[in-house]
């Protein structure tokens, strides 16, 4: 197996994995690629699909320039992180990482949930049309997850339907909160109802955990390392306890970063539900852990034992490959991480690498 940092050529070889002898040792690097495509495991070619892959589209830039909500920042000034415009470079990255396909989603800081109705309508239209054009040019490498104006729920439902039925999108990516509002707020029900009706995935990605005050400031990029998974944890917890997942049991929700802290602390959630200590039970109709089988989680948890734990708590069928490419917090060696977990079958590996996503995205 060999790779090339300049992207001229990537040549893969057959990776050998057995339940008692993983193909990679514990905790492989997350900042270097070790598995160029195509991915072949024990002689079988495996389809690889990344659900957590961001883009930065510039078509709507002129609509938001100078807005006070931006606080003087340029949300489009990020060429080194989300380079979808440079398709050859992106494909080079994907080849090096062993990725056949990516489900592209617009970066969260370009969702502009503060936008009024008409502006939000136009931002979404431009972004989704641009995304659809890219995916149409490279249908074997990209599919799109629509941008949605969640701050206007009725509009969001209509946008999702148009994106899926007219633009070929495979679902939507939304923030874990909408300008501080939780996704379980009943006013968002028109969107959830439409997502269930269309039978498409909704990828929940943390956005901006503003409730921390000064606690996440300082060294360590804590707003990301702690704040982002915490944002997702809170979002999904509310969807459970406020009864949203019971009201719309057909939803196909994928949660970024392995579901945040939810799977690791699900026993505490169950205890609160069972004991109802100080209101630990909400509107949920079953134990919180039962909802893990109703949700999907990406594999972006970095450590081998973290991923093994996620598998044990959620089950193979609920896990899909995610990288956060091409952001700085991306795991650019995601396949090696999956292949570092002992005890997997070839069927398990095939599902996590792309089999489950192939069904969810209706490829």
C-alpha positions as CSV (number, residue, x, y, z in Angstrom):
1,X,0.0,0.0,0.0
2,X,1.4,3.4,-1.0
3,X,0.3,6.9,-1.3
4,X,1.5,10.2,-2.6
5,X,1.3,13.6,-0.8
6,X,1.4,15.4,-4.2
7,X,-1.7,13.5,-5.4
8,X,-0.1,12.2,-8.6
9,X,-0.9,8.6,-7.8
10,X,-2.4,6.5,-5.1
11,X,-1.9,2.7,-5.2
12,X,-3.7,0.6,-2.7
13,X,-3.1,-3.0,-1.7
14,X,-5.2,-5.6,0.0
15,X,-5.7,-4.9,3.7
16,X,-5.8,-8.0,5.9
17,X,-8.2,-7.9,8.9
18,X,-9.3,-10.6,11.2
19,X,-11.3,-10.3,14.4
20,X,-8.4,-11.3,16.6
21,X,-5.8,-9.3,14.5
22,X,-7.0,-5.9,13.2
23,X,-5.3,-4.4,10.2
24,X,-4.0,-1.5,12.3
25,X,-2.7,-1.1,15.8
26,X,-4.5,0.8,18.5
27,X,-5.0,4.5,17.9
28,X,-3.5,5.0,14.5
29,X,-2.6,8.5,13.4
30,X,-5.4,10.8,12.6
31,X,-3.4,13.4,10.8
32,X,-1.8,11.3,8.0
33,X,-3.5,9.1,5.4
34,X,-2.6,5.4,5.5
35,X,-5.3,3.8,3.4
36,X,-5.5,5.2,-0.2
37,X,-8.4,4.1,-2.4
38,X,-9.5,1.7,-3.5
39,X,-10.1,-0.1,-0.2
40,X,-9.9,-3.8,-0.5
41,X,-10.2,-5.9,2.7
42,X,-9.4,-9.6,2.6
43,X,-9.7,-9.6,-1.2
44,X,-13.1,-7.8,-1.2
45,X,-13.5,-4.2,-2.6
46,X,-15.3,-2.0,-0.1
47,X,-17.4,1.0,-0.9
48,X,-16.5,4.0,1.3
49,X,-18.8,7.0,1.9
50,X,-18.1,9.9,4.2
51,X,-21.2,11.5,5.7
52,X,-19.3,14.3,7.4
53,X,-17.7,16.4,4.7
54,X,-18.0,20.2,4.5
55,X,-18.0,22.7,1.7
56,X,-17.7,26.4,1.4
57,X,-19.8,27.9,-1.4
58,X,-19.4,31.5,-2.5
59,X,-22.5,32.2,-4.6
60,X,-24.5,33.9,-1.8
61,X,-21.6,36.0,-0.5
62,X,-22.9,39.2,-2.0
63,X,-26.1,38.8,-0.1
64,X,-24.6,39.0,3.4
65,X,-21.6,41.3,3.0
66,X,-21.6,44.1,5.6
67,X,-24.4,42.6,7.7
68,X,-24.0,43.5,11.4
69,X,-24.6,39.9,12.5
70,X,-21.2,39.0,11.1
71,X,-19.4,41.3,13.5
72,X,-17.0,42.3,10.8
73,X,-15.9,38.8,10.0
74,X,-15.8,37.3,6.6
75,X,-17.3,33.8,6.8
76,X,-16.1,33.0,3.3
77,X,-12.4,33.7,4.1
78,X,-11.5,30.1,4.8
79,X,-9.6,28.8,1.7
80,X,-7.4,26.3,3.5
81,X,-10.2,24.4,5.2
82,X,-13.1,23.8,3.0
83,X,-11.9,23.8,-0.6
84,X,-14.7,22.5,-2.6
85,X,-14.1,25.0,-5.4
86,X,-10.8,23.3,-6.1
87,X,-12.3,19.9,-7.1
88,X,-9.0,18.3,-8.2
89,X,-7.4,19.0,-4.8
90,X,-10.5,17.7,-3.0
91,X,-10.5,14.5,-5.1
92,X,-6.8,14.1,-4.4
93,X,-7.6,14.3,-0.6
94,X,-10.4,11.8,-0.9
95,X,-8.2,9.4,-2.9
96,X,-5.5,9.6,-0.3
97,X,-8.0,9.0,2.5
98,X,-9.6,6.0,0.8
99,X,-12.9,7.7,0.2
100,X,-15.0,6.8,-2.8
101,X,-17.8,9.3,-2.0
102,X,-18.6,12.3,0.2
103,X,-22.0,13.6,1.3
104,X,-21.3,17.3,1.0
105,X,-22.8,19.8,3.5
106,X,-22.3,23.6,3.8
107,X,-20.2,24.6,6.8
108,X,-22.2,25.5,9.8
109,X,-20.9,29.1,10.0
110,X,-22.5,29.7,6.6
111,X,-26.0,28.7,7.6
112,X,-26.8,32.2,8.7
113,X,-29.8,31.3,10.9
114,X,-30.2,35.0,11.7
115,X,-31.4,35.8,8.2
116,X,-34.9,37.1,7.7
117,X,-37.3,35.2,5.5
118,X,-36.6,36.6,2.1
119,X,-32.8,36.7,2.6
120,X,-32.8,33.1,4.0
121,X,-34.9,32.0,1.0
122,X,-32.3,33.4,-1.4
123,X,-29.2,32.2,0.4
124,X,-30.6,28.6,0.5
125,X,-31.6,28.7,-3.1
126,X,-28.2,29.8,-4.3
127,X,-26.3,27.4,-2.1
128,X,-28.4,24.4,-3.0
129,X,-28.3,25.0,-6.7
130,X,-24.5,25.4,-6.5
131,X,-24.2,22.2,-4.5
132,X,-26.5,20.3,-7.0
133,X,-24.3,21.5,-9.9
134,X,-21.1,20.2,-8.3
135,X,-22.8,16.8,-7.4
136,X,-24.2,16.6,-10.9
137,X,-20.7,17.0,-12.4
138,X,-19.2,14.3,-10.2
139,X,-22.1,11.9,-9.4
140,X,-19.7,9.0,-8.6
141,X,-17.9,11.1,-6.0
142,X,-20.4,13.5,-4.4
143,X,-24.0,13.7,-3.2
144,X,-25.5,16.7,-1.5
145,X,-27.1,17.4,1.8
146,X,-29.2,20.5,1.5
147,X,-28.8,23.8,3.3
148,X,-32.1,24.6,5.1
149,X,-33.4,27.9,6.7
150,X,-34.4,26.2,10.0
151,X,-35.3,29.6,11.5
152,X,-38.3,29.6,9.3
153,X,-39.8,26.1,9.8
154,X,-42.5,26.2,7.1
155,X,-40.0,27.5,4.6
156,X,-37.5,24.9,5.8
157,X,-40.0,22.1,5.0
158,X,-40.6,23.5,1.5
159,X,-36.9,23.9,0.9
160,X,-36.2,20.3,1.9
161,X,-38.8,19.0,-0.4
162,X,-37.6,21.1,-3.3
163,X,-34.0,20.1,-2.7
164,X,-34.8,16.4,-2.6
165,X,-37.3,16.2,-5.4
166,X,-35.9,18.8,-7.8
167,X,-32.2,19.1,-7.1
168,X,-31.5,15.4,-6.2
169,X,-30.3,16.1,-2.6
170,X,-30.2,13.1,-0.3
171,X,-31.3,15.0,2.8
172,X,-30.1,18.0,4.8
173,X,-27.5,19.1,7.3
174,X,-28.8,21.3,10.2
175,X,-27.2,22.9,13.2
176,X,-27.6,21.3,16.7
177,X,-29.3,24.6,17.7
178,X,-31.0,27.3,15.8
179,X,-29.8,30.7,17.2
180,X,-30.0,29.1,20.7
181,X,-33.3,27.3,20.1
182,X,-33.4,23.6,20.6
183,X,-34.4,21.4,17.7
184,X,-37.2,19.8,19.9
185,X,-39.1,23.1,20.0
186,X,-42.5,22.3,18.6
187,X,-42.2,25.1,16.1
188,X,-39.7,23.0,14.1
189,X,-42.2,20.1,13.7
190,X,-43.1,21.0,10.1
191,X,-39.5,20.3,9.2
192,X,-39.4,17.0,11.1
193,X,-42.7,15.9,9.6
194,X,-41.4,16.7,6.1
195,X,-38.1,14.9,6.7
196,X,-40.0,11.8,7.8
197,X,-42.3,12.0,4.9
198,X,-39.5,12.3,2.4
199,X,-37.5,9.5,4.1
200,X,-34.2,11.3,3.9
201,X,-31.4,11.8,6.4
202,X,-31.0,14.8,8.6
203,X,-27.4,15.3,9.6
204,X,-27.2,17.2,12.9
205,X,-23.9,19.1,13.3
206,X,-23.0,21.2,16.3
207,X,-23.1,24.9,15.6
208,X,-22.2,27.4,18.3
209,X,-22.4,26.5,22.0
210,X,-23.0,29.9,23.3
211,X,-24.3,28.9,26.8
212,X,-20.8,28.2,28.2
213,X,-20.0,31.9,28.9
214,X,-16.2,32.0,29.7
215,X,-15.9,28.4,30.7
216,X,-14.6,27.2,27.3
217,X,-12.3,30.1,26.7
218,X,-8.5,29.7,27.1
219,X,-6.2,27.1,25.7
220,X,-7.1,23.8,24.1
221,X,-9.8,24.9,21.6
222,X,-12.3,23.8,24.2
223,X,-15.2,25.4,22.3
224,X,-14.6,22.7,19.7
225,X,-13.2,19.7,21.7
226,X,-15.9,20.0,24.4
227,X,-18.4,22.5,23.2
228,X,-19.2,20.8,19.9
229,X,-19.9,17.3,21.2
230,X,-21.8,18.9,24.1
231,X,-24.0,20.9,21.7
232,X,-24.9,17.6,19.9
233,X,-25.6,15.8,23.2
234,X,-28.0,18.5,24.3
235,X,-29.8,18.6,21.0
236,X,-30.4,14.8,20.9
237,X,-31.3,14.7,24.6
238,X,-34.1,17.2,24.0
239,X,-35.3,15.3,20.9
240,X,-35.6,12.2,23.2
241,X,-37.1,13.8,26.3
242,X,-39.5,16.2,24.6
243,X,-41.0,13.3,22.6
244,X,-39.9,14.4,19.1
245,X,-38.4,11.0,18.3
246,X,-41.7,9.4,19.4
247,X,-43.8,11.8,17.3
248,X,-41.7,11.1,14.2
249,X,-40.3,7.6,14.6
250,X,-39.4,7.3,10.9
251,X,-36.8,10.0,11.1
252,X,-33.3,9.1,9.8
253,X,-31.1,11.3,12.0
254,X,-27.3,11.1,11.8
255,X,-25.5,12.8,14.6
256,X,-21.9,14.2,14.2
257,X,-18.9,13.3,16.3
258,X,-20.3,9.9,17.4
259,X,-23.3,11.6,19.0
260,X,-21.3,13.7,21.3
261,X,-21.3,12.5,24.9
262,X,-24.7,10.8,24.7
263,X,-23.6,7.2,24.0
264,X,-20.9,7.3,26.7
265,X,-23.3,8.6,29.4
266,X,-26.5,6.8,28.2
267,X,-26.6,4.8,31.5
268,X,-27.0,8.0,33.4
269,X,-29.8,9.0,31.1
270,X,-31.5,5.6,31.7
271,X,-31.1,6.0,35.5
272,X,-32.8,9.4,35.4
273,X,-35.6,7.9,33.3
274,X,-36.1,4.9,35.6
275,X,-35.8,6.7,38.9
276,X,-37.4,10.0,37.7
277,X,-35.1,11.7,40.2
278,X,-36.1,15.4,40.2
279,X,-37.9,15.1,36.9
280,X,-35.4,12.8,35.1
281,X,-38.2,11.4,33.0
282,X,-39.7,13.4,30.2
283,X,-42.2,12.7,27.4
284,X,-40.1,9.7,26.1
285,X,-42.1,6.5,25.7
286,X,-39.1,4.2,26.3
287,X,-35.7,4.2,27.9
288,X,-33.2,6.8,26.4
289,X,-30.8,3.9,25.5
290,X,-33.6,2.4,23.3
291,X,-33.4,5.5,21.1
292,X,-29.8,4.8,20.2
293,X,-31.3,2.2,17.8
294,X,-33.4,4.9,16.2
295,X,-30.5,7.2,15.5
296,X,-27.3,7.0,13.5
297,X,-23.9,8.2,14.5
298,X,-20.7,9.0,12.6
299,X,-17.5,7.3,13.5
300,X,-15.6,10.5,14.2
301,X,-14.4,9.7,17.8
302,X,-10.7,9.3,17.0
303,X,-9.6,6.7,19.5
304,X,-9.8,3.0,18.9
305,X,-11.4,2.3,22.3
306,X,-13.8,5.2,21.8
307,X,-15.0,3.7,18.6
308,X,-15.2,0.2,20.1
309,X,-17.3,1.6,22.9
310,X,-19.6,3.4,20.4
311,X,-20.0,0.1,18.6
312,X,-20.9,-1.7,21.8
313,X,-23.5,1.0,22.9
314,X,-25.1,1.8,19.6
315,X,-24.5,-1.3,17.4
316,X,-22.8,-1.7,14.0
317,X,-26.0,-0.9,12.1
318,X,-26.2,2.6,13.5
319,X,-22.7,3.7,12.6
320,X,-21.5,5.5,9.4
321,X,-18.2,6.8,8.3
322,X,-17.5,10.4,9.1
323,X,-14.3,12.5,8.8
324,X,-15.0,16.3,9.2
325,X,-12.9,16.8,6.0
326,X,-11.4,19.2,5.2
327,X,-11.6,21.1,8.5
328,X,-8.6,21.2,10.9
329,X,-10.3,18.8,13.3
330,X,-10.8,16.2,10.5
331,X,-9.6,12.6,10.9
332,X,-7.9,12.1,7.6
333,X,-7.1,8.5,8.5
334,X,-10.7,7.3,9.3
335,X,-10.6,3.9,7.7
336,X,-7.5,2.8,9.6
337,X,-9.4,3.7,12.8
338,X,-12.3,1.4,11.9
339,X,-9.8,-1.3,11.0
340,X,-8.0,-0.9,14.4
341,X,-11.0,-2.1,16.3
342,X,-10.8,-5.8,17.2
343,X,-13.7,-8.2,16.9
344,X,-15.3,-7.0,13.7
345,X,-16.6,-9.2,10.9
346,X,-16.1,-8.3,7.2
347,X,-19.9,-7.5,7.1
348,X,-19.5,-5.1,10.1
349,X,-16.7,-3.3,8.3
350,X,-18.6,-3.1,5.0
351,X,-21.6,-1.6,6.8
352,X,-19.6,1.1,8.6
353,X,-17.4,2.0,5.6
354,X,-20.4,2.6,3.2
355,X,-23.0,-0.1,3.2
356,X,-25.4,1.6,5.7
357,X,-24.9,5.0,4.1
358,X,-25.5,3.6,0.7
359,X,-29.0,2.6,1.8
360,X,-29.7,5.8,3.8
361,X,-28.6,8.0,0.9
362,X,-30.5,5.8,-1.6
363,X,-27.5,5.4,-3.9
